[in-house]
């Protein structure tokens, strides 16, 4: 009886904390993000210049400022807002092995990982030049004040928690979409891309049946000792994403897989093996996509009997703080069009880095609580999955633990990527070691798993506490 009472108290504490986080992250303080007109801005491999003869700086959060911006600032805004934005959500179906119905306060790294994976899928299905047609109609995120309405919302949430009310209903079968309307080839292609866009977002829905949703990621984390409500580091999330992509059952995801580097080393033979579809006969057709036809950007890059690979590389760019010698490396990486960004952030506060200007990173912030969206409907609203306001952070504040991501569409593409990155990673006079490296052969050829338990082989960041190591975050410094 005593244990039962203690469990009930802990459950109640968890619910109270969850509700508090829901309210805490339900408003975002509105602050302008300024960009210099004199320096280029890089966003996932694209370069933008903002030039004007009057003001030296321009803010991007105010719609009224738009007319005074020249150059291709509008193109940058449209490009940024087209990236899939995944944030804290509340009123979710209960998470696996947990009473939690929200990820507020703890799920930011999982959300950052989802955003990076969503960018890989955007490249895979829609191409880097795709933008969402409704981006310019998105409204800035206004500050939400503490009002009687917000207070009533808190009370209602607490009452629901105390009564143990169930969460939102589970997601139904994946959304189905109507066939493209007849018209010009351009109209048909645009309509098809919009269906891909909607299907892609639905894969990240917040329900147990969503292929790449929070529930699936948390369930995968349970196999490694991670619970809903725990902190997830960038290396852990890389392995969770890999597992989620590999286990996805939707036919549309059969043409893509993921690879996670070992000890900051990418083994080329392992990546090339990942590119080969398992059991695919030579000359066989590629697995079906979510729709019966593919946009031109997909069909042009598809290789028969092969898969694209999302390459995830957990790294540590310094000790307690990021080593300034790696700033230029990070800039070079974010300047590449096959880069899908970096997940990291400030200590215990994850962000999704997508670009830079001068000595500041540009990022998408998951720390904004939004309501559950049922993506099982064919016309669910997309606005909350796109962010109108970029944020910036000095490189000097970046946590050294991060995971870098790349998208490789074919084995031939990987050869080009590995050659280009090897040049980018060449240590300078200041740098002693590259951030990561490429090596020929398989990881097993170097006997990396010698002496490891089966669990350590599957999750290589899990170490035996009896060994003489110093752990920082979820990385190990030998």
C-alpha positions as CSV (number, residue, x, y, z in Angstrom):
1,X,0.0,0.0,0.0
2,X,2.9,2.3,0.8
3,X,4.5,1.8,-2.6
4,X,1.1,2.4,-4.3
5,X,0.7,5.7,-2.5
6,X,4.2,6.7,-3.4
7,X,3.6,5.9,-7.1
8,X,0.4,7.9,-7.1
9,X,2.3,10.9,-5.6
10,X,5.0,10.6,-8.3
11,X,2.4,10.4,-11.0
12,X,0.6,13.4,-9.7
13,X,3.9,15.3,-9.5
14,X,4.6,14.4,-13.1
15,X,1.2,15.6,-14.3
16,X,1.6,18.9,-12.4
17,X,5.0,19.5,-13.9
18,X,3.7,18.6,-17.4
19,X,0.9,21.1,-17.1
20,X,3.2,23.8,-15.8
21,X,5.5,23.2,-18.8
22,X,2.5,23.4,-21.1
23,X,1.7,26.9,-19.8
24,X,5.3,28.0,-19.6
25,X,6.0,27.3,-23.2
26,X,2.6,28.4,-24.5
27,X,3.8,31.9,-25.3
28,X,6.9,33.1,-27.1
29,X,8.4,36.5,-26.4
30,X,8.5,38.5,-29.6
31,X,12.0,39.6,-30.3
32,X,13.4,40.9,-33.6
33,X,16.1,38.9,-35.4
34,X,18.4,41.3,-37.1
35,X,20.5,40.5,-40.2
36,X,23.4,42.6,-41.6
37,X,22.9,43.9,-45.1
38,X,26.7,43.7,-45.7
39,X,27.2,40.0,-45.2
40,X,25.8,37.0,-47.0
41,X,23.3,34.7,-45.3
42,X,23.6,31.0,-45.7
43,X,20.6,28.6,-45.3
44,X,21.2,24.9,-45.9
45,X,23.4,25.4,-48.9
46,X,21.8,28.5,-50.3
47,X,23.3,32.0,-50.2
48,X,21.3,35.2,-49.8
49,X,22.4,38.8,-49.9
50,X,20.4,41.7,-48.4
51,X,21.5,45.0,-49.8
52,X,20.2,48.6,-49.2
53,X,21.6,52.1,-49.3
54,X,20.0,53.3,-46.1
55,X,19.9,51.2,-42.9
56,X,22.7,48.8,-42.0
57,X,20.5,46.2,-40.4
58,X,17.0,44.8,-40.9
59,X,14.6,42.8,-38.7
60,X,12.7,39.9,-40.1
61,X,9.9,39.5,-37.6
62,X,7.9,42.6,-38.5
63,X,5.7,42.4,-41.5
64,X,5.7,46.2,-41.7
65,X,9.5,46.2,-42.4
66,X,9.2,44.0,-45.5
67,X,8.8,46.9,-47.9
68,X,12.2,48.4,-46.9
69,X,14.1,45.2,-47.5
70,X,15.8,44.9,-50.8
71,X,17.9,42.2,-52.5
72,X,16.4,38.7,-52.1
73,X,15.4,38.9,-48.4
74,X,11.9,37.8,-49.4
75,X,13.3,34.7,-51.1
76,X,15.2,33.9,-47.8
77,X,12.1,34.4,-45.7
78,X,10.1,32.1,-48.0
79,X,12.9,29.5,-48.0
80,X,13.3,29.5,-44.2
81,X,9.5,29.3,-43.6
82,X,9.2,26.4,-46.0
83,X,11.3,24.2,-43.7
84,X,9.2,21.9,-41.5
85,X,9.0,23.2,-38.0
86,X,8.3,20.8,-35.1
87,X,7.8,22.1,-31.6
88,X,6.5,21.1,-28.2
89,X,2.8,20.0,-28.3
90,X,0.2,19.4,-25.7
91,X,-3.0,17.3,-25.4
92,X,-1.3,14.4,-27.0
93,X,-2.3,10.7,-26.6
94,X,-0.3,9.4,-23.6
95,X,3.3,8.7,-24.5
96,X,4.6,5.1,-24.2
97,X,5.0,3.8,-20.6
98,X,4.2,7.2,-19.3
99,X,1.2,9.4,-18.1
100,X,2.7,12.3,-20.0
101,X,0.5,13.9,-22.7
102,X,3.0,16.6,-23.7
103,X,6.8,16.9,-24.4
104,X,7.1,20.4,-23.0
105,X,10.3,21.0,-21.1
106,X,12.1,17.8,-22.2
107,X,11.5,16.8,-25.8
108,X,13.3,19.6,-27.6
109,X,16.2,17.4,-28.9
110,X,13.7,14.9,-30.2
111,X,11.9,17.7,-32.0
112,X,15.2,19.1,-33.4
113,X,16.0,15.6,-34.7
114,X,12.6,15.4,-36.3
115,X,13.2,18.7,-38.1
116,X,16.5,17.5,-39.4
117,X,15.0,14.3,-40.7
118,X,12.1,16.2,-42.2
119,X,14.6,18.3,-44.2
120,X,16.2,15.1,-45.5
121,X,12.8,13.9,-46.6
122,X,12.1,17.3,-48.2
123,X,15.3,16.9,-50.3
124,X,14.3,13.4,-51.1
125,X,10.8,14.0,-52.3
126,X,10.6,17.7,-53.2
127,X,14.2,18.9,-53.9
128,X,16.1,21.8,-52.4
129,X,14.4,24.5,-54.5
130,X,10.9,23.6,-53.3
131,X,9.1,26.3,-51.2
132,X,5.6,26.3,-49.7
133,X,3.2,28.6,-51.6
134,X,1.6,29.9,-48.4
135,X,4.8,30.9,-46.5
136,X,4.3,34.7,-47.0
137,X,0.9,34.5,-45.3
138,X,2.3,33.1,-42.0
139,X,1.8,35.5,-39.1
140,X,4.7,36.4,-36.7
141,X,4.7,34.7,-33.3
142,X,3.2,37.3,-30.9
143,X,3.8,37.3,-27.2
144,X,0.9,35.8,-25.2
145,X,0.2,37.6,-22.0
146,X,-0.8,36.1,-18.7
147,X,-4.5,36.7,-18.7
148,X,-7.6,35.3,-17.1
149,X,-8.1,33.1,-20.1
150,X,-4.6,31.6,-19.7
151,X,-5.3,31.1,-16.0
152,X,-8.5,29.3,-16.7
153,X,-6.7,27.1,-19.2
154,X,-4.2,26.2,-16.5
155,X,-6.9,25.3,-14.0
156,X,-8.8,23.2,-16.6
157,X,-5.6,21.3,-17.5
158,X,-4.8,20.6,-13.8
159,X,-8.4,19.3,-13.3
160,X,-8.1,17.1,-16.3
161,X,-4.8,15.7,-15.0
162,X,-6.3,15.0,-11.6
163,X,-9.2,13.2,-13.1
164,X,-7.0,11.1,-15.3
165,X,-8.8,12.1,-18.4
166,X,-7.6,10.4,-21.6
167,X,-5.6,12.2,-24.2
168,X,-6.6,12.9,-27.8
169,X,-7.7,10.0,-29.9
170,X,-5.1,7.9,-31.8
171,X,-4.3,8.7,-35.4
172,X,-6.3,6.8,-38.0
173,X,-4.8,5.4,-41.2
174,X,-2.3,7.6,-43.1
175,X,-4.0,10.5,-44.9
176,X,-5.2,9.8,-48.4
177,X,-5.2,12.4,-51.1
178,X,-7.1,13.0,-54.2
179,X,-5.5,12.6,-57.6
180,X,-4.0,15.7,-59.1
181,X,-6.5,17.8,-61.0
182,X,-6.2,17.9,-64.8
183,X,-4.4,20.8,-66.2
184,X,-0.9,21.8,-67.3
185,X,2.1,19.7,-66.4
186,X,3.3,22.4,-64.1
187,X,0.0,22.6,-62.3
188,X,0.0,18.8,-61.9
189,X,3.5,18.8,-60.6
190,X,2.8,21.6,-58.1
191,X,-0.3,19.7,-56.9
192,X,1.6,16.5,-56.5
193,X,4.4,18.3,-54.5
194,X,1.8,19.7,-52.2
195,X,0.5,16.2,-51.5
196,X,4.0,15.1,-50.8
197,X,4.4,18.1,-48.4
198,X,1.2,17.1,-46.5
199,X,2.1,13.4,-46.4
200,X,5.6,14.2,-45.2
201,X,4.3,16.4,-42.3
202,X,1.8,13.6,-41.4
203,X,4.7,11.2,-40.8
204,X,5.7,13.4,-37.9
205,X,2.3,13.5,-36.3
206,X,1.9,13.2,-32.6
207,X,0.2,9.9,-32.3
208,X,1.3,6.3,-31.9
209,X,0.7,5.3,-35.5
210,X,2.7,8.2,-37.0
211,X,5.8,6.6,-38.6
212,X,8.3,9.2,-37.3
213,X,6.2,10.8,-34.6
214,X,7.2,11.5,-31.0
215,X,5.5,8.3,-29.8
216,X,7.6,6.1,-32.0
217,X,10.8,7.9,-31.0
218,X,10.0,7.6,-27.3
219,X,9.2,3.9,-27.8
220,X,12.6,3.4,-29.4
221,X,14.2,5.3,-26.6
222,X,12.7,2.9,-24.1
223,X,14.9,0.1,-25.5
224,X,18.0,2.1,-24.5
225,X,16.8,3.0,-21.0
226,X,15.4,6.4,-21.9
227,X,12.0,7.4,-20.6
228,X,9.5,10.0,-21.7
229,X,10.6,13.1,-19.7
230,X,14.3,12.3,-19.8
231,X,16.9,14.4,-21.5
232,X,17.9,13.1,-24.9
233,X,21.4,14.1,-26.2
234,X,22.2,14.6,-29.9
235,X,24.0,11.3,-30.2
236,X,21.2,9.3,-28.7
237,X,18.7,11.0,-31.0
238,X,20.8,10.1,-34.0
239,X,20.5,6.4,-33.2
240,X,16.8,6.8,-32.4
241,X,16.1,8.4,-35.8
242,X,18.1,5.7,-37.5
243,X,16.0,3.0,-35.9
244,X,12.7,4.8,-36.6
245,X,13.5,5.2,-40.3
246,X,14.6,1.5,-40.6
247,X,11.4,0.3,-38.9
248,X,9.0,2.5,-40.8
249,X,6.3,0.5,-42.6
250,X,4.9,3.2,-45.0
251,X,5.8,2.2,-48.6
252,X,6.8,5.9,-49.2
253,X,9.7,5.5,-46.8
254,X,11.0,2.3,-48.3
255,X,13.3,4.3,-50.5
256,X,15.3,5.9,-47.7
257,X,17.4,4.7,-44.8
258,X,19.8,6.1,-42.2
259,X,23.4,5.6,-41.2
260,X,25.1,6.8,-37.9
261,X,28.8,7.2,-37.9
262,X,31.0,5.4,-35.3
263,X,33.4,7.4,-33.1
264,X,33.3,10.4,-35.5
265,X,34.2,8.2,-38.4
266,X,32.1,7.5,-41.5
267,X,32.9,4.1,-43.0
268,X,32.3,4.3,-46.8
269,X,31.6,0.7,-47.4
270,X,28.9,0.7,-44.8
271,X,27.2,3.8,-46.4
272,X,27.4,2.3,-49.9
273,X,25.9,-1.0,-48.5
274,X,23.1,1.1,-47.0
275,X,22.4,2.6,-50.4
276,X,21.6,-0.9,-51.8
277,X,17.9,-1.8,-51.2
278,X,17.9,-5.1,-49.2
279,X,16.9,-8.0,-51.4
280,X,16.5,-5.8,-54.5
281,X,17.2,-7.5,-57.7
282,X,19.4,-5.7,-60.2
283,X,17.2,-3.6,-62.5
284,X,14.2,-3.8,-60.1
285,X,12.1,-0.7,-59.7
286,X,12.5,1.5,-56.7
287,X,9.9,1.1,-53.9
288,X,6.7,3.0,-54.3
289,X,6.3,6.6,-53.0
290,X,3.3,7.9,-51.1
291,X,1.6,8.7,-54.4
292,X,1.3,6.9,-57.7
293,X,3.5,9.5,-59.4
294,X,6.6,11.4,-58.4
295,X,7.5,15.1,-58.8
296,X,10.2,15.7,-61.3
297,X,12.7,16.4,-58.5
298,X,12.2,12.9,-57.2
299,X,12.0,10.9,-60.4
300,X,15.1,12.5,-61.8
301,X,17.2,11.4,-58.9
302,X,15.7,8.0,-58.2
303,X,18.0,5.0,-58.9
304,X,16.6,1.6,-59.6
305,X,17.0,-0.9,-56.8
306,X,18.6,1.7,-54.5
307,X,17.9,3.8,-51.4
308,X,18.9,7.2,-50.4
309,X,20.8,7.5,-47.1
310,X,20.5,10.0,-44.3
311,X,24.0,10.3,-42.8
312,X,24.1,11.3,-39.2
313,X,27.4,12.1,-37.5
314,X,27.5,12.7,-33.8
315,X,30.5,14.9,-32.9
316,X,32.0,16.9,-30.0
317,X,33.5,20.2,-31.1
318,X,35.5,20.9,-28.0
319,X,35.6,20.3,-24.2
320,X,33.3,22.3,-22.0
321,X,32.8,24.9,-24.8
322,X,32.9,24.7,-28.5
323,X,36.4,25.2,-29.8
324,X,36.5,28.4,-32.0
325,X,38.7,26.5,-34.4
326,X,35.7,24.5,-35.5
327,X,33.5,27.6,-36.3
328,X,34.7,27.7,-39.9
329,X,34.1,24.0,-40.3
330,X,30.5,24.4,-39.2
331,X,30.1,27.3,-41.6
332,X,31.5,25.3,-44.5
333,X,29.2,22.4,-43.7
334,X,26.1,24.6,-43.5
335,X,27.1,26.0,-46.9
336,X,26.6,22.7,-48.6
337,X,23.3,21.9,-50.4
338,X,23.2,18.3,-49.2
339,X,23.6,19.3,-45.6
340,X,20.4,18.8,-43.6
341,X,21.5,20.9,-40.7
342,X,22.9,20.4,-37.2
343,X,21.1,19.4,-34.0
344,X,22.6,20.7,-30.8
345,X,22.0,24.1,-29.1
346,X,22.8,25.6,-25.8
347,X,23.5,23.2,-22.8
348,X,20.2,21.3,-22.1
349,X,18.3,23.5,-24.6
350,X,18.2,22.0,-28.1
351,X,18.0,23.8,-31.4
352,X,18.0,22.9,-35.1
353,X,20.8,24.9,-36.8
354,X,20.1,25.6,-40.5
355,X,22.5,28.4,-41.4
356,X,24.6,31.3,-40.4
357,X,25.6,34.9,-41.0
358,X,29.0,36.2,-39.9
359,X,29.6,34.7,-36.4
360,X,26.0,33.8,-35.6
361,X,24.1,30.6,-36.3
362,X,20.6,30.7,-37.6
363,X,18.3,28.2,-36.1
364,X,14.7,26.9,-35.7
365,X,13.5,26.8,-32.1
366,X,11.3,23.9,-30.8
367,X,10.6,25.6,-27.5
368,X,7.1,26.8,-28.3
369,X,4.1,24.8,-27.1
370,X,1.3,24.3,-29.6
371,X,-1.9,22.3,-29.5
372,X,-2.2,18.7,-30.8
373,X,-3.1,18.5,-34.5
374,X,-4.8,15.5,-35.9
375,X,-2.9,14.8,-39.1
376,X,-5.1,11.8,-40.0
377,X,-7.6,14.2,-41.7
378,X,-6.9,15.0,-45.4
379,X,-7.1,18.8,-44.8
380,X,-5.3,19.2,-41.4
381,X,-3.9,22.8,-41.0
382,X,-0.2,23.1,-42.0
383,X,0.4,26.6,-40.6
384,X,1.7,25.4,-37.2
385,X,4.3,23.2,-38.9
386,X,6.1,26.2,-40.4
387,X,8.0,28.9,-38.6
388,X,7.8,32.5,-39.8
389,X,10.6,33.8,-37.6
390,X,14.3,32.8,-37.7
391,X,16.4,33.1,-34.6
392,X,20.2,33.7,-34.3
393,X,22.8,32.7,-31.7
394,X,26.5,33.4,-31.5
395,X,28.7,30.4,-32.4
396,X,30.4,31.0,-29.1
397,X,27.3,29.9,-27.2
398,X,26.9,26.6,-29.2
399,X,27.1,23.5,-27.1
400,X,30.0,21.3,-28.3
401,X,27.9,18.2,-28.4
402,X,25.9,18.0,-31.7
403,X,24.9,15.8,-34.6
404,X,25.6,16.8,-38.2
405,X,23.4,15.5,-40.9
406,X,23.7,15.0,-44.7
407,X,21.5,13.6,-47.4
408,X,23.0,11.2,-50.0
409,X,20.6,10.2,-52.8
410,X,22.9,7.4,-54.3
411,X,26.2,5.6,-54.0
412,X,27.6,7.9,-56.7
413,X,26.3,10.9,-54.8
414,X,28.0,9.7,-51.7
415,X,31.4,9.4,-53.4
416,X,31.1,13.1,-54.4
417,X,30.0,14.0,-50.9
418,X,32.8,12.2,-49.1
419,X,35.4,13.7,-51.4
420,X,34.1,17.2,-50.9
421,X,33.8,16.9,-47.2
422,X,37.2,15.3,-46.8
423,X,38.6,18.6,-48.3
424,X,36.4,20.7,-46.0
425,X,37.6,18.7,-43.0
426,X,41.3,19.1,-43.7
427,X,42.8,20.3,-40.4
428,X,44.3,23.8,-40.5
429,X,47.4,25.0,-38.8
430,X,45.3,25.7,-35.7
431,X,43.2,22.5,-35.7
432,X,44.9,19.3,-34.5
433,X,42.0,17.0,-35.4
434,X,39.2,17.1,-38.0
435,X,35.6,17.2,-36.6
436,X,35.0,13.8,-38.2
437,X,36.6,11.6,-40.9
438,X,35.9,9.3,-43.8
439,X,37.5,5.9,-44.0
440,X,37.4,3.1,-46.6
441,X,36.0,-0.3,-45.7
442,X,33.5,-1.4,-43.1
443,X,33.4,-0.4,-39.5
444,X,33.7,-4.1,-38.5
445,X,37.1,-4.2,-40.4
446,X,38.5,-2.1,-37.6
447,X,37.2,-4.4,-34.8
448,X,35.4,-1.5,-33.1
449,X,33.1,-3.8,-31.2
450,X,35.7,-5.9,-29.6
451,X,35.0,-6.4,-25.9
452,X,31.5,-4.7,-26.2
453,X,28.3,-6.3,-25.0
454,X,25.5,-6.9,-27.5
455,X,23.7,-3.8,-26.2
456,X,26.8,-1.7,-26.6
457,X,27.2,-2.9,-30.2
458,X,23.7,-1.7,-31.0
459,X,23.9,1.5,-29.0
460,X,27.6,2.4,-29.1
461,X,27.3,5.5,-26.9
462,X,26.4,3.3,-23.9
463,X,29.6,2.6,-22.0
464,X,30.4,0.4,-19.1
465,X,30.7,2.6,-16.0
466,X,33.5,0.5,-14.7
467,X,35.8,1.7,-17.5
468,X,38.0,4.7,-16.8
469,X,36.3,7.3,-18.9
470,X,35.0,10.8,-18.5
471,X,31.5,11.4,-19.8
472,X,30.3,14.8,-21.1
473,X,26.7,14.9,-22.3
474,X,26.1,11.6,-24.1
475,X,29.7,11.5,-25.5
476,X,32.7,9.8,-24.0
477,X,36.1,11.4,-23.7
478,X,38.7,8.6,-23.3
